[in-house]
Amino acid sequence: MNGARSCTANFVVEQFTLNTAVNGGGTIAATGMACTGECKEDYDTGTVVGLTPTPNAGFVFGGWTGDADCSDGSVTMNGARSCTANFVVEQFTLNTSVTGGGTIAATGIACPGDCTEDYDTGTVVGLTPIPGAGFVFDGWS
């Protein structure tokens, strides 16, 4: 020191990066981001980030994977985090039944016996009625 000096120590809030990804058909929204693929955003330490998954048409939200803190869609930024939103193709259940003597055949169905199957949205399912001995097919109901 050979004269008067002035020094200022500057401090900023520590930040951590949240990496997000989408698996399947959908998007993730959070403060500062809207993500359809892989995204990242920096947040101040201690910030609680709510992640909102929105499935595209024909998909449903299947859950979060990544860091354990992601599992409920609310992430506390006390370190770097990675969360993946998983979207799966929506499925619908087809229930079949038989009256009289005969069977129904289709992909995944052999009724009576196995009369229920889940199919992806938009799937065209061909049902084949097979009459038993002494019976004829009389239509669907």
C-alpha positions as CSV (number, residue, x, y, z in Angstrom):
1,M,0.0,0.0,0.0
2,N,1.5,3.3,-1.0
3,G,-1.8,5.2,-1.0
4,A,-5.5,4.9,-0.1
5,R,-7.2,2.1,-1.9
6,S,-10.8,0.9,-2.1
7,C,-11.8,-2.7,-2.8
8,T,-15.3,-4.1,-3.2
9,A,-16.1,-7.8,-2.9
10,N,-19.0,-8.7,-5.2
11,F,-21.2,-11.8,-4.5
12,V,-24.0,-13.2,-6.6
13,V,-26.4,-16.0,-5.9
14,E,-25.1,-19.4,-6.9
15,Q,-27.0,-20.9,-9.8
16,F,-27.5,-24.5,-10.9
17,T,-28.5,-25.9,-14.3
18,L,-31.8,-27.9,-14.8
19,N,-31.5,-30.1,-17.8
20,T,-34.8,-31.4,-19.1
21,A,-35.7,-33.9,-21.9
22,V,-38.8,-35.2,-23.5
23,N,-39.2,-38.9,-24.3
24,G,-42.2,-39.5,-26.6
25,G,-44.8,-37.1,-27.7
26,G,-45.2,-34.1,-25.5
27,T,-43.8,-30.9,-24.0
28,I,-42.4,-29.6,-20.7
29,A,-43.2,-26.1,-19.4
30,A,-41.5,-24.5,-16.4
31,T,-40.4,-21.0,-15.4
32,G,-38.1,-19.8,-18.1
33,M,-38.5,-22.8,-20.5
34,A,-40.9,-24.5,-22.9
35,C,-39.3,-27.7,-24.0
36,T,-40.1,-30.2,-26.8
37,G,-36.8,-31.9,-26.8
38,E,-33.7,-31.3,-24.7
39,C,-33.6,-28.0,-22.8
40,K,-31.6,-26.4,-20.0
41,E,-32.1,-23.4,-17.8
42,D,-30.1,-21.9,-14.9
43,Y,-31.9,-21.2,-11.6
44,D,-30.8,-19.6,-8.3
45,T,-29.9,-22.0,-5.5
46,G,-33.0,-23.0,-3.5
47,T,-35.5,-22.2,-6.3
48,V,-38.3,-24.7,-6.5
49,V,-39.1,-25.3,-10.1
50,G,-42.5,-26.8,-11.1
51,L,-42.4,-28.9,-14.2
52,T,-45.6,-29.2,-16.2
53,P,-45.9,-32.1,-18.7
54,T,-48.3,-31.7,-21.6
55,P,-48.9,-34.7,-23.8
56,N,-49.5,-34.4,-27.6
57,A,-52.7,-35.8,-29.1
58,G,-52.6,-39.6,-28.8
59,F,-50.1,-39.7,-25.9
60,V,-50.4,-39.7,-22.1
61,F,-47.9,-38.7,-19.5
62,G,-46.1,-41.8,-18.2
63,G,-44.0,-40.2,-15.4
64,W,-40.7,-38.6,-14.7
65,T,-37.2,-40.2,-14.7
66,G,-33.9,-38.7,-13.9
67,D,-32.8,-37.3,-10.5
68,A,-34.9,-38.6,-7.6
69,D,-36.1,-35.0,-7.0
70,C,-37.9,-35.1,-10.4
71,S,-40.4,-37.8,-9.4
72,D,-43.2,-35.4,-8.3
73,G,-42.5,-32.7,-11.0
74,S,-41.2,-30.2,-8.4
75,V,-37.5,-29.8,-8.3
76,T,-35.5,-27.9,-5.7
77,M,-32.4,-26.4,-7.3
78,N,-29.7,-27.1,-4.6
79,G,-27.5,-28.7,-7.3
80,A,-27.5,-29.5,-11.0
81,R,-30.6,-31.6,-11.9
82,S,-31.7,-33.6,-14.9
83,C,-35.4,-34.6,-15.5
84,T,-37.0,-36.5,-18.4
85,A,-40.8,-36.4,-19.0
86,N,-41.9,-39.7,-20.5
87,F,-44.9,-39.8,-22.8
88,V,-46.4,-43.0,-24.0
89,V,-48.9,-43.8,-26.7
90,E,-52.4,-43.7,-25.3
91,Q,-54.1,-47.0,-25.2
92,F,-57.7,-48.1,-25.0
93,T,-59.2,-51.4,-23.8
94,L,-61.4,-53.6,-26.1
95,N,-63.6,-56.0,-24.2
96,T,-65.3,-58.7,-26.2
97,S,-67.8,-61.4,-25.2
98,V,-69.5,-64.3,-26.9
99,T,-73.2,-65.4,-26.6
100,G,-74.1,-68.8,-27.9
101,G,-71.6,-71.2,-29.4
102,G,-68.6,-69.7,-31.1
103,T,-65.4,-67.7,-30.6
104,I,-64.0,-64.3,-31.5
105,A,-60.5,-64.0,-32.9
106,A,-58.3,-60.9,-33.2
107,T,-54.8,-59.9,-32.5
108,G,-54.4,-60.6,-28.8
109,I,-57.9,-61.9,-28.4
110,A,-59.2,-65.5,-28.4
111,C,-62.6,-65.3,-26.7
112,P,-63.9,-67.0,-24.7
113,G,-60.9,-67.2,-22.6
114,D,-58.8,-64.2,-23.5
115,C,-61.5,-61.5,-24.2
116,T,-59.7,-58.3,-23.4
117,E,-56.8,-56.5,-25.0
118,D,-55.3,-53.0,-24.9
119,Y,-54.6,-51.3,-28.2
120,D,-52.7,-48.1,-29.1
121,T,-54.9,-45.2,-30.1
122,G,-55.8,-45.3,-33.8
123,T,-55.3,-49.0,-34.1
124,V,-57.9,-50.7,-36.4
125,V,-58.8,-54.1,-34.8
126,G,-60.3,-56.7,-37.1
127,L,-62.6,-59.1,-35.1
128,T,-63.3,-62.4,-36.7
129,P,-66.4,-64.3,-35.5
130,I,-66.0,-68.1,-35.7
131,P,-69.2,-70.0,-35.2
132,G,-69.1,-73.3,-33.3
133,A,-70.7,-76.5,-34.6
134,G,-74.4,-76.1,-35.0
135,F,-74.2,-72.2,-34.8
136,V,-74.1,-69.4,-37.3
137,F,-72.9,-65.9,-36.8
138,D,-75.8,-63.5,-36.3
139,G,-74.1,-60.1,-36.0
140,W,-72.5,-57.8,-33.5
141,S,-74.0,-56.0,-30.5
